Amino acid sequence: MKIIKIQSSNLNNSLVFYRALLNRMPLEITPSCIQFETEHFILEVAESIGAHKMQTNVFEIQDAHELAKINQRMSRFNAIEKIIKDCEVVDRAIGLTDPNGNRWVIGDPEVKVDFKKCYIELITI
């Protein structure tokens, strides 16, 4: 299983963010590290003081309904003002940035996402 390792300057903020993103409690919590396990990867978030390398990761989601649920859970972390002209409809992927600047492509990894956009649900009648 793939292991994704990232660094965090504030584990409390990372815990809240990743618990919402992955919709599960961590497998392990220590004073310097939290670890989550999904069906596709293990995420290790280690505490780090000072500058750290930011990276882009993929959380592949095939189900459009599940992607919409993730977007709904993560909307509270979106610091961008939700002005309709700056938003995109949730389609096949969304881009999220964690509290430490690490980027996540959620959904189809082949879709180019704009990390500065907010995402809204497509409502059909």
Salt bridges, closest charged atoms under 4 A:
GLU39 OE2 - ARG24 NH2 3.40
GLU44 OE1 - LYS5 NZ 3.87
GLU66 OE1 - LYS69 NZ 3.43
ASP108 OD2 - ARG92 NH2 3.04
